[in-house]
Amino acid sequence: MSNVPGYLESPLSYVFTAIYGALEDTSPIPMSVNAKDVEENPDATRSVLFKAKIHVPRNKRTEIRDKIVENLNRVLDKDTTADFKGVLAGTKTKPDAEQFDVIVRYTGNDKPQVIRILVKPTGGGSGGGSVKTKVQEVGQALFLAIRYLKDKPLDCHPSNARACLTSSDYEEGMRYVDCNNEVSVNEIMELEQSWKETFILGANRIYAEVGGEGWQFVRGDSKIEAAISSAFNRCKSSEGAPVNEDKWNPSDIWMVKEKETLVNLLSKEDTIDCLNNFMDQAFSTEQIVNKAGDKNVPKRSLIGLSLKKLGPTARWKIMNEIGKKKMQKAAGVNFNKNGTRAELTAFSGMDVYLLYGRGGRFDSFQCRNFGGDSKGDWKLELKGQFAAQGKIQGEVMRNLLRQARFSGLPAEPTFNECKLGANNAEGITNEIHRRLNGKNAKGWVTDSAAAKAIIREKNASWRYSKLCGLRFLDWLEALGQKEASRAMKEMYLYASSQTEKSSVHYKVY
């Protein structure tokens, strides 16, 4: 408790000791106090100078009350200098009432002035059993809010009465907690003390690791958590995505800033890799500037916290973090139309390189047939400076882009219709010529008849591969720069994903 008047410190120390001796464990006293119930004026005449609640197992309230009263009476029997005059269990009219009064002094007319302790049940029911997970999680959010408000480590122990929390602390902290009004302050105050110790450890550790200011603490709100869940449900059909939201991100509570901005941006995510990239950027301590026309995600604006009940210490681990370099690389993805055309060959290679940066073929997708001379197997391979980073089946990529709300994606020709002598062989030749013409491809022959003659001589694998790549390139160019860059970013994030497609969060354990 904070701001204990000096004239009450000594009698309260006896009360704390008596309570502490009556409890079955060595936890800090499970006490809550409202500031209005503390009389600051030592000359006041009110009858109750200090009132607080202690929270104990429901079926042990009377037993613990009687033990406390017995402990205090034992002090009076042995110590005639004790700074209190007597103890009354219950009330005069209701001796069984689960409370007790410690008489601090008498006024001039012999009216007693007392410390009143109400013995209330914990939220865990009989024997202090389990409490609802929701209340526990909101409790951690609340203690975290209080830690930020106080700007100093939380503590609560009988040896440091001034450091304990008051009802006013709880109520002030709750202003920064959004739980959609599903949990009350009283429910948290009545939790078992072991949970409050967990909250204190967690709050102190989280503050030390995250810091900052302006946070709101969220558990089950109707905006940010709803937006996160909605985004995940849109994205969970993505290739490799977990089907369960808790497997994707097990966070119990969230620290959030700029909630409205985040809600708006989350509504635009449609694939699991882009959603994870959003979460990474919102988690990052540095602003990541997106070059693909995306609105930038505010840095350090959304932090998920997965909570476990703590022991004597709180441990801390970042889960599924991709790292700054990878985020910056993803943020730099931007369809390079001119670079793509500059790398395009007319008649030599069967591949089409789709460039997304300034590093030439090292910042590109290589699109070609991987089925050899006998079959069509068109794939896109993400290229890196030192090694390729993964191949993606053409149909898989098209499905990804459809999920990202792209339409009109080009179909692949069949391998057979690309063979020499096929019924539509000349149609394939003409289409390849038409799509190459005007792109300034390396080795291009301006004479149409001569160019078509070269195309006719190519084998089925080359014709199939080249046409697949050209169709896709034309589709990209038709989108316009902004949407083409968005498509490239979706492709890049999918191809470069090295995780199990789970989202970044903190684990506190």
N, C-alpha and C positions, 0 to 999 in steps of 0.2 A: 504494500500500500504506500501511497505517496502522501507527503505533507501531514504526517502524524504530529499533532501538537505536542510540544515538549512536556507539558504537564501530564500527558497520558502515556508517555513512553514506558515509564517504569511499571505501572499497573498492567499495561498491555504485554509487557515482557513476561509477567507471571502467567497471563492468560495463554500466550503462545506456548510457553513451556508446558502448561497443563494439557493443552490440546495436542501438542506434539507427543506427549507421553501416553495419550489415550489412543493414538492411531496405531495401526498394526504394522505399518512400514515406516521407512525413514524419509518419505517424500516430503517436499515442502508442504506447508499447511494449505489445504484446498479452500481458500478463503476469498470472498469477494466483498468489496466495500464500495458504497456510493459516496461521493464527496459530500453530498448534502447531509449525510448521516454522521459527519464528523464535526464536532463543535470546536472551533478554533479558539474561541475566547475562554481563557481559564476562569474568568469571573462570571460566566454564564450561569443561569439558574434553571435551565431546562433539565428535565429528569434523565433523559438518555443523552449522554455525552458522546457516545460512540456506538454505532450499530453495524454489524457485519453478519455475513452468512458463511458458514462452513458447509461443505458438501461431502457427505459420507454415504456409504451403502444404505439403501432404503431400509432394509430390515435390521440395521444396527444403529439407527438414530438414537433411540432411547438408551441403549447400552453405552454408546460413546458419550452421550451427554452426561450420564451418571458417572462415568470414569473421569471426565473432565472436572465435574463438581467435586468428586472425591479427592482428586489431585490438588485442587485449590484449597479445600478444607484442610488437607494435610499440611499445606504450607502455613495456614493460619495457626494450626496447632503448634508448629515448630518455630515459627518466625513472627515474633510480635511486632517487628518493625516493617513488615510487608506493607507495600503501598496500596492496599485495598482493605476493606473493612468486613466483607462478608460475601456470601454466594447464595443465590436463590435459584433452585431448579424449577423449571416451569414458571407459572405465574401464581399469584396468591389465589386466584379463583380457579385456575386450571393447572394443578401441579404436574399433570402428565404432558403439558405442552412441550414440544421439542425445541426448547430454548433455555438459556440461563442468563441471569444477571449477575454481574460482579459489581459490588458496591464500592465505588471509588471514594466517596465522601458523603457527608451530610450537610445540607444547608443549615442556615440559622434556625429554621423551624423544624429541624430534624427530618427533612425530606431527603430521601436517598437520591444520589446521582450515580448513574450506573453505566457500565459497559454492557451492552446487550448482544448476545451471540445467538443467532437463529441456526438451528441444526437442520439442514435441508438435504434431500436425497440427491445423489448424483443422477445424471441422465442415463446411466447404465442399468437402472432397475435394481432388483434384488441382488445383493452381493456384489454390486458394482460390476455387473456383466458388460457385455459388448454394447456399444452405442451405434447408432446409425452412421454409416460411412459418410453420408452427406453432412451430418453435423460435425464430424471430425475434420472433414476437408474444408468446410467453411471456417471451422475453428482455426486451422492453420493459416488460412487467408486473413482472418481477423488479426491474429497475433503478428503476422507479417506487416499488416497495415499499421498496427500499434508500434512496431519496431521502427518503421520509417517515420512515424509521427514524432516519436521520442528522440530520434537521432542518437541513440546510445543503446548498448546491449541491454536486453531484458534480463531480469533476475527476479527471483521470488523465493525467499527463504526466511524462516523465523529469526535468523541472526541479522537480517537486513530488512526490517519491516518497511522502511521507507521506499524500498525498491519494488514492492509488490504492486499489482495492478488494482485500480479501483473500477467501480461500475462506470464511472465517467470515461475512463480509458477505453473500456469496451465499447461504449456507445459512440465515442468520437471515432474510434477505429472503424466501426461498422459503416460510417459514412463513405468509406473508400472501398467497401466490399460490395460487389454485386452478386447476389445469390438468388435474384428474382423473388426476394422476400420469402424464401422457403425455410429459412432457419432464423431463429430469434437470438438476440443477445443472451437471454436467460438460458436457452438450451446449451449454449457454449459455456456460460459461467457455471452451469451445473454438471459439466463433464467431470469425470474422475481426474484427480490431480496428475496421474501418470500421463494422461493425454496433454495436459497443460505444460508439463515438463517437455514433452515431445515438441509441442508448438514453440516453446521458448528456444530450444536447441535449433529447430528448423529455421525459425525466423532470424535468429542471430547469424546462422551460417549463410542463409540465402542473401541476407543483406550484405554480408562481407564479400560474397562472390559477385553479386549483381550490381549493388549500389544504385546510383542514379537517383532521380526524383520524378515526381509527377505520375507515379504508377497508380493504376487501379487494379484491384485484386478480384478475380472472377472465378466463380464456381456455379455453373448451371444458369448463367444469364441467358436472356432471350436474344442477344445480339451476336457477340463475338463467338461464343461457343456454338450457337446455332449456325453461324456462318461457316465455321470450321467443319462442323458435321455435314452441312449441306455440300460443301466443296468436296469433302472426302467421298460422300455417297455418289457424287457425279463422277469422281475419278476412280472409284474402286474397281471398275471393270477394265481399267488399263492393264496392259500386259505386265504380269509380275506383281501387281498391287495386292497387298493384304486384303482379305475380304472383311476383316473385322477392324473397326476403327481403333479399338484398344491395342491391337497388334501394330497398327500404323503409328499411333502416338498415344501412349498410356497416361498422359498428363492428367492429374486430378484437379489442379487449379492452374490459373493463368495469370501472369502479370502482363498488363496491356497499357499502351498509350495510343493515342490517335485512333480510337476504336472505330469511328465512322469511316475513316479512310481505309482501314484494314478490311472492314466489312465490304466496302465497295470493291476493293481489289480482289478479295477472295471470291466474289461472285463471278469473276472472269476466268478462274482457273478450272480447267476441264480434264487434265491428265495428271496422273500421280507424280510424274517427274517435275512438271511445272509447279504443282502444288508444293512439293518438297523444296523446290528452289525458292518459292515465295517464303516458306517457313524459315529457310536458311538465312535469307536476306533480312527478315524481320528479327531474327535471333542475333544477327551479326552486330558487333560493336562499331563497325565501320560502314558508312554509307556505300552501297554498291550502286553505281550508275549504270542503268541499262541502256544500251545503244540501239536496241531493236524497236524503239518506239513505245516501249512499255512505260507506264507511269512508275516511277521509282518507289520501292517499298521503303517506308521509314525505318531507319536503323534502330536496333535495340528497342523494338516496339511491341514484340509479342514473345513471351517466354513461357513455355510449358514446364510444369513441375510435377514430376511423379513422386509421390510421397510414400514412405514406409515408416512405421512406428520406430522411433529411434531408441538407442540405448544411451549410455553415458556420453557418447560423442555423435556428431553428425558428419557423415561422409557425403561426398559430392562428386558426381561424374556426369560429363557431357556425353549423351548418347546420339549416335548417328550424325555427327557433325562432319560436313564435307570439306571444310577448310576454305580459307580466304582465296587462294589461288584458283581453285575450281570455280568458286562463285564469280570471281572476276572474269574468268574465261567464259563462263556461261553468259555473263552480262554483256560481253563484247560480241556476241553472235549477232550478225547483221548481214542479210543477203547481199553479196557482192556481185551484182549483175555484170559489171564490166570485167571483173576478174574472172568470173565464170566463162564469159565469152572468150576471153584472152587465152584460157587454157583449153578451149574446145578444138579438137582435131577433126578434120573433114573425113579423111579416108584411111588414116593409119590406125589409131587405136579405136577399139570398140566402146571405150568408156566415155562417160561424161562426168566431169568434176564440178560439183556444186560448191562454190566457195562461200564461206561465211565470215571471213576475216581478211587480213592483209598478208597472211603468211603463205599465199599461193596454195599449192596442193597440200601443204601441211595444215591448213585451216580449211578443210573441205570434206565432203562426202564423195567417195569414188563410186560411181554407179555403173555397174556392168553385169554381164552374165557370168555366173560362177558355175554353170552347168556343163562347161566344156563344149565339144562339137555335137553332142548327141541330144541335149535337152536344154530347155529354158529354165534358168534359175536366177532371175534378176534380183540383185541385192544392192543395198547402200552400205558402204563401209566407211566408218568415221576414221579419218587419217590423222595421225599425230607425227611429230617431228622424228620420233625414234621408233614408233611402232603403231600399227593399226589398233584401234580400240574397240572393234566389234562390228559384226555384220548384221544387217537387219533385212529380213525378207521384205520384198516390195509390198506384198499384201498386208503384212504387219504394219508397215509404215503408213499405208493408206488408211488402215483402220484407226491408227493413232491419230492421224490428222482429221478423220471424220469425227472422232470423239472430241477433238479440239474445235469443232464447229466449222470445219472447212468443207466445202462442197465442190462438185464438178471435177473430182480427182480423175486423172486419166487412167483408163484400163490398159493392161499390157496386151500386145498382140500375142497370138499363140505362136509357139515355136514352129509348128508345121506350116503356117501361112507365110512364114518368113523364109522357107526353103525355096531354093531355085526350082522352077517348074511348078510351083503351087498355083492353084487357081487365081489367087489374088497377088501373085508375085509382083506384077507390074504396079499394082496399087500400093504395095509396100515400098517399092522403089521410088515412086512418085512422092509418097508422103515423107520419106527420109530426105529426099531432095528439097522439097518445099520447106521443111523445118530447118534444114541446114542453110538454105539460101538466105543471105542477108545478115548472117551472124559473124561474118569475117573469120570463120574457122580456119585454123592452120592448114595449108595445103589445098584450099578450096579452088575449084576450077569454075570459072565464070560461065563457060560455055555449057548450057544445060544438057545438051545431048552427050557431051563428053563426060560430064559429072554423073549422069544417070548410067552411062555405060560402066563406069567404075563401080557404082553401087550394085549393079546387076551381077558383077563378078564376085562380090563378097559372099562368104558362106552364111548359112542360116544363123549361126551363133552371133556373128558380127551384126547382121541386119536386125535380129531380135534385140540385141543389147543396145545398139545405137538408137533404135526407135523408142525403146522404153525410156532411155535417158532423155532424149529430145522431147518426148511428150511431157515428161515431168518438168523439164526446164521451161517449156512454153507455158505450162500451167502456173509455175511459180512467177514468171514474168508478168503474166496476165493479172495476177493478184494485186500488183502494185507494190512499192517498196515496203510499206509498213506491214502489210499482211504477209508478204513473202518472208520478211524478217521474222515475223511471229512464227510462221511455219518452220523455218530453219531452227529457231530456238527450241521448238517442241521436239524436232528431230534430234538436235544436239543433246538435249537433256536426257532423252530416252536412250540414245546410243552411248552416252558417256556415263550412265548410272552404274556405279560399281557397288552399290549397297543392295540391301534387300527391300529397298523402296520404303523404308520406314523414316519417320520424320524426326528432326532434331528436337531434343528436350533435355532438361536437367533431371537427373535421378538423385533424390535426397534419401539417404538410407543409413 
